[in-house]
Amino acid sequence: MKLRDVLIRLLRKKGIGTISTNIDRILDSDDVIQMMAVYIANGKAKVCRGHRGVAFDLEGRRIDRDADAFVGRCDDAILGREELIEEAKKVFFPYIVIDCSFFNRHIEKEKRKIVFQITQTLGVIRRFMWDEKLIVTALNCGVGIYYPTTAEFIRERGIEDVILLDPFGDEIFEGQRAECYVIGGIVDKVGNKTGWTSKLGEMLKEEGIEFRSMRILLRGDVIGVPDRINTIAEIVLRVVLGGEDVETAIRKVQSPLVARWRLRKEIPKLTIRIDVNGVPFRVVRKSEFKKFDWLNIDKKDFYEVCSELGYLVMEDERIEEIIKDAEWDEKKRRYVVHV
């Protein structure tokens, strides 16, 4: 469920079946009804009597007649922030906490990337919930709600169910719900930050905060799971609010670059070793590409990664012909061909 669903439910209760607005940022959104809900929840607009701007039905489809109400500013509102938030409290909407305790241990380029990814995370939050659900701790960057520490936020809000998303977590994240999910505000461009999210967990323990530590896996491995702050948040929200399974959510946010990292690990498992006149080769059946429909790659990625690894991609029939005429060397685990 998204915040839009809460808004739709309230509008229908009030007998409102169509809604309009003239707010450009709402009209430019891919999900007009969700952005209307965000504006109302953020206190930037209300549901008002009458028609203004462009009209939509409650599914977000544009219509060519005057709407029952509009989202904008007015004194005599039909629905405002307080009522929408009160109704939203009856629904599961978790907090996303970005812990930036190690921000000052990053180089300047990494710091800029952290702030950029936090800003992108707010965009993710708005596709499902509203701004107050993004908490940023140890860094007041003007995005989300700031708290000095994650422990302080958890204690002040009385949160009892916490999941720390850590690539070295004890459990596997499969869609388990929690009141808040903690993501490390960490960007690793110089390759020396392995285990830093686990250190955030140690800090929480020292503060007496209980939590579950979970890792997100793609077919049993963290390789191929996007590690950007905003993509981790999106995976979680797609699963716990959007109803997607973890693998589907990962694939929808996975960049081709990250997919190629995983491909580099998987392809060696599919190679066939062939020794031609004492010269070793590794070949890959052309059809193996079809096995990677769970990665965001195309045939060009497949061929380029094979080339980088020094593998030859060959037609299946040609490989079968070679194997048919070759001898199997059990000790070296390869086919031997003498030409």
Secondary structure, DSSP 8 states (H G I E B T S, - for coil): --HHHHHHHHHHHTT--EEEE--HHHHTSSSHHHHHHHHHHTTS-EEEES--SEEEETTS-EESS--SEEEE--SSEEE-HHHHHHHHTTS---EEEEE-TTGGGS-HHHHHHHHHHHHHHHHHHHHHS-GGGEEEES---SSSEEES-HHHHHHHHT---EEEE-TT-SEE-SS---SEEEEE----SSS--TTHHHHHHHHHHHTT---EEEE--BTTBSTTS--SHHHHHHHHHHHHTT---HHHHHHHH--HHHHHHHHHHHGGGG-EEEEETTEEEEEEEGGGGGGGTTSS--HHHHHHHHHHTT-EEE-HHHHHHHHHTSEEETTTTEEEE--
